Amino acid sequence: MDAGCLSSKQMLVSLRSDVSELAIAGAGADSQYSSIYDFIIQSLVYQRALKGDPESKLFELTNIEDFVAVLRQILDREYIVPPPLVGNWNGKITGWEIKNDKVFSEFLDFAYDRLITKWTHFEKGKAEALLQPIRDLVESDKNFDLSVFSLNYDLIFETVFNNEQEQLVDVGFSQKRWSGDFDDPNNSAKVKLFKLHGSVDWYFDESDEEVKQGVPHEVRPLIVFGSGPKLQSYDPFLSLLGGFREKLKAASLFVVVGYSFQDKIHQQYSYSKPEFWFKQEDVSHRSCSCTGQYEIYRQGREISGTEVNERDHQPHQDKSSPCRDLSNDCK
């Protein structure tokens, strides 16, 4: 089911369209974005070719995170030597900066703007239908407690479950200020949402030195966007990652939906429990919350209609199981 958000690959394609429109309009420095876009894409394709990726999938494997990571490397090239940018390519970078010394910073701001105003927008009705199974679980038991760890920046969960009458989702804020307290006994939220890569409505208030909700105009949101290894050594990211690690240690069931296991730090944590067994399912859909599906089974137990053969550890999926139903809902 399509909630309306774009996948990271779709964001990159959308950016191509947006910068092409600017180039046609010929609006000052913005008109350079199209050639800078092509330059960065070529560098990424070249880098993947050196790694031995199949030629037919060189562009297909590239996404907005890769693109922004290179854009950041260009901005920080005084301190970092970007691997894909070699030889006479550096002359092009200097040429663009001669015309506008802030062109790369402004391009990054443009990408942030597209992320907030376009790529993470969704249709509420479709989002509500997508998350209806979770609402059913929430309403099934007054003591229901679910921890969700998301790498998405969108506001789907908060919009669907929170309103003036009830706050079913807790994201670690109190009075729009980061507290990191997900265990407050006075909190009525049934879903604890750990947004490991931040959110489009978070920002760092430099005057108060606090993380707050409600991003002011022309302020970049506090998100992990194209930042290489993705491990940020400051709060709220460290606290959120620590919460993920602690919950994972205590978990008897860990279900992963829409994650490719590309971030090394989360990959290490996810693999840290040897009793979890992984099965990847190819699911094709367009949604912020569903972009693929992984199911994780516990050794020697039957979970949600999924049987694990102890001898060969090969999962056998019951076609009528809730996991199968979930994948159908996300198509």
C-alpha positions in Angstrom: 0.0 0.0 0.0 1.3 3.4 -1.0 1.3 6.0 1.8 2.7 8.6 -0.6 6.3 8.9 0.7 9.2 8.2 -1.6 11.9 5.5 -1.2 15.5 6.7 -1.1 15.9 5.7 -4.7 12.8 7.5 -5.7 14.0 10.6 -3.9 17.1 10.6 -6.1 15.0 10.4 -9.2 12.8 13.2 -8.0 15.8 15.4 -7.3 16.9 14.9 -10.9 13.5 16.1 -12.1 13.5 19.1 -9.7 17.0 20.3 -10.7 16.2 19.9 -14.4 13.3 22.3 -14.0 15.6 24.8 -12.3 18.1 24.5 -15.2 15.3 25.2 -17.7 14.3 28.2 -15.8 17.9 29.3 -15.6 17.5 30.8 -12.2 20.9 32.0 -11.1 23.1 29.6 -9.1 20.2 27.1 -9.1 20.9 26.5 -12.8 24.2 24.8 -11.8 22.5 22.1 -9.8 21.7 20.0 -12.9 25.4 19.7 -13.9 26.5 19.1 -10.3 23.8 16.4 -10.0 25.2 14.6 -13.1 28.8 15.0 -11.8 28.0 13.4 -8.5 26.0 10.5 -10.1 28.9 9.8 -12.5 31.3 9.7 -9.5 29.0 7.3 -7.6 28.6 5.0 -10.7 32.4 5.1 -11.2 32.9 4.1 -7.5 30.5 1.2 -7.7 32.1 0.0 -10.9 35.4 -0.1 -9.2 33.8 -2.2 -6.5 32.7 -4.7 -9.1 28.9 -4.1 -9.0 27.1 -5.4 -12.1 27.1 -2.8 -14.9 23.4 -3.0 -15.4 22.7 -2.1 -11.7 25.3 0.7 -11.2 22.6 3.5 -11.1 19.9 1.3 -9.7 22.0 0.7 -6.5 22.6 4.4 -6.0 20.2 6.4 -3.7 19.7 9.8 -2.1 21.8 8.9 0.9 24.8 8.1 -1.3 24.3 11.3 -3.2 24.1 13.6 -0.1 27.1 11.8 1.4 29.2 12.8 -1.6 27.8 16.3 -1.5 28.9 16.6 2.1 32.4 15.2 1.1 32.7 18.0 -1.4 31.8 20.6 1.2 34.4 19.0 3.6 37.1 18.2 1.1 39.5 20.5 2.9 39.5 17.9 5.7 38.5 14.7 3.8 39.7 13.3 0.5 36.5 11.9 -1.2 37.3 8.5 -2.7 35.2 8.8 -5.9 36.4 12.3 -6.8 39.8 12.0 -8.4 42.0 13.6 -11.1 40.7 16.4 -13.3 37.2 16.2 -11.7 38.4 18.6 -9.0 38.7 21.3 -11.6 34.9 21.2 -12.1 34.3 21.7 -8.4 36.5 24.8 -8.4 34.7 26.1 -11.5 31.3 25.9 -9.9 32.6 27.6 -6.8 34.1 30.5 -8.8 30.6 31.3 -10.0 29.1 30.9 -6.5 31.2 30.0 -3.5 28.2 28.7 -1.6 26.7 26.6 -4.4 27.3 23.2 -2.8 25.9 24.3 0.6 22.9 25.8 -1.2 22.4 22.6 -3.1 22.4 20.7 0.2 19.8 23.1 1.6 17.7 22.4 -1.6 17.9 18.7 -1.0 16.8 19.2 2.6 13.9 21.4 1.4 12.7 18.7 -1.0 12.9 16.1 1.7 10.7 18.1 4.1 8.2 19.6 1.7 7.9 16.8 -0.9 9.6 13.5 -0.4 8.3 12.6 3.1 4.7 13.9 2.5 2.0 11.2 2.6 -1.7 10.7 2.4 -3.2 10.4 5.8 -6.0 8.0 4.8 -3.6 5.6 3.2 -1.2 5.9 6.2 -4.1 5.0 8.5 -5.0 2.0 6.5 -1.3 0.9 6.4 -1.0 1.1 10.2 -4.4 -0.3 11.0 -2.9 -3.7 12.1 -0.8 -1.9 14.7 -3.9 0.1 15.9 -5.7 -3.1 16.3 -2.9 -4.4 18.5 -2.8 -1.2 20.5 -6.6 -1.4 21.2 -6.6 -5.1 21.9 -4.9 -4.8 25.4 -4.8 -1.9 27.8 -1.3 -3.1 28.8 0.0 -3.3 25.3 3.6 -2.1 24.9 5.5 -2.0 21.6 8.9 -0.5 20.8 9.4 0.5 17.2 12.9 1.5 15.9 12.7 3.5 12.7 15.3 4.9 10.3 12.7 7.0 8.6 12.3 10.8 9.1 8.6 11.1 8.2 5.8 11.8 10.7 3.4 8.9 9.7 3.3 7.3 13.2 2.9 10.6 15.0 0.1 11.8 12.6 -1.9 8.6 12.7 -1.7 7.8 16.4 -1.4 11.2 18.1 -4.0 14.0 18.5 -5.3 16.4 21.1 -7.3 13.7 22.8 -4.7 11.0 23.0 -0.9 10.4 22.6 -0.4 6.8 21.7 3.1 7.2 20.3 6.0 8.5 22.4 9.1 9.8 20.5 11.1 10.8 23.6 10.0 14.4 23.9 8.3 16.3 26.7 6.8 19.7 26.1 8.5 19.7 22.7 11.9 19.2 24.3 14.1 16.1 24.1 14.0 14.1 27.3 14.9 10.6 26.1 12.6 9.2 28.8 10.6 6.4 27.3 9.8 4.8 30.6 7.8 7.5 32.4 5.1 5.6 34.4 2.7 8.6 33.9 3.1 8.3 30.1 0.0 6.7 28.5 1.7 6.0 25.2 1.5 2.4 24.1 4.0 2.7 21.2 7.6 3.9 21.9 9.0 5.2 18.6 12.8 5.4 18.6 13.7 7.5 15.5 17.3 6.4 15.2 18.1 8.8 12.3 16.1 11.8 13.6 12.9 13.4 12.3 11.9 16.2 9.9 10.3 18.0 12.9 13.4 17.9 15.2 16.1 20.6 15.4 18.9 21.8 17.6 18.2 25.1 19.3 21.7 26.7 19.5 20.6 29.4 21.9 19.2 27.0 24.5 21.5 24.1 23.4 18.5 21.8 23.4 16.9 19.5 20.9 13.4 20.6 20.2 10.3 19.8 18.0 9.0 22.2 15.4 11.7 23.3 13.0 11.8 27.0 12.4 12.0 28.3 8.8 15.4 28.0 7.1 16.7 25.7 9.8 17.9 22.2 8.8 16.1 19.4 10.7 18.1 17.2 13.0 18.4 14.1 10.9 21.2 11.7 9.8 21.1 12.4 6.1 23.9 11.2 3.9 26.4 11.0 6.7 28.4 8.0 5.8 28.6 5.4 8.6 25.5 7.1 10.2 26.8 6.7 13.8 26.4 10.1 15.5 28.4 10.6 18.7 25.9 13.0 20.4 22.4 13.0 21.7 19.7 12.3 20.9 21.3 9.7 18.5 23.5 8.0 21.1 20.6 7.6 23.6 18.3 6.3 20.9 21.0 3.8 19.7 21.6 2.7 23.3 17.8 2.2 23.7 17.8 0.0 20.6 20.7 -2.1 21.9 19.0 -2.6 25.3 15.6 -3.5 23.9 17.3 -5.9 21.5 19.1 -7.7 24.3 15.8 -8.3 26.1 13.7 -9.1 23.0 12.3 -12.6 22.4 10.9 -11.6 19.0 12.4 -9.1 16.6 10.5 -8.3 13.4 12.2 -6.2 10.7 10.1 -4.5 7.9 11.6 -2.3 5.2 15.3 -2.4 6.0 18.2 -3.5 3.7 20.8 -4.0 6.5 23.2 -1.5 4.8 24.1 0.5 8.0 26.9 -1.4 9.7 26.1 -0.3 13.3 22.5 -1.4 13.1 23.5 -4.5 11.3 25.9 -5.4 14.1 23.3 -4.9 16.7 20.7 -6.9 14.8 23.0 -9.8 14.4 24.1 -9.7 18.0 21.5 -12.3 19.1 22.5 -15.7 17.6 19.1 -17.2 18.4 17.5 -15.0 15.7 17.4 -16.5 12.2 16.8 -14.3 9.2 14.7 -14.8 6.1 14.5 -12.1 3.4 11.3 -11.7 1.5 11.2 -9.6 -1.7 8.2 -7.3 -1.3 7.6 -4.6 -3.9 5.9 -1.5 -2.6 6.1 2.3 -2.3 5.8 3.6 1.2 7.8 5.3 4.0 7.2 2.4 6.3 7.3 -0.5 3.9 10.1 -0.8 1.4 10.9 -4.4 1.7 10.5 -7.1 4.4 12.7 -9.2 6.6 11.3 -11.8 9.0 13.4 -12.9 12.0 12.6 -16.2 13.6 13.6 -17.7 17.0 15.3 -21.1 16.9 13.1 -24.0 17.7 9.9 -22.0 18.3 6.7 -21.4 16.4 6.0 -17.7 16.0 3.0 -16.2 14.2 2.4 -19.3 12.1 6.1 -19.5 11.1 7.7 -22.9 11.9 11.5 -23.2 12.3 13.1 -26.6 11.5 15.7 -27.0 14.3 17.9 -29.5 12.3 18.6 -27.3 9.3 17.3 -23.9 10.6 15.4 -23.3 7.5 12.2 -21.3 8.0 9.0 -22.6 6.5 6.4 -19.9 5.9 2.7 -20.7 6.4 1.0 -18.8 3.6 -1.8 -17.8 6.0 0.4 -16.4 8.7 0.2 -12.8 10.0 3.7 -12.1 8.5 2.4 -13.1 5.1 -0.7 -11.0 5.6 1.5 -8.0 6.5 3.6 -8.4 3.4 0.4 -8.5 1.3 -0.9 -5.3 3.0 2.3 -3.5 2.1 2.3 -4.3 -1.6 
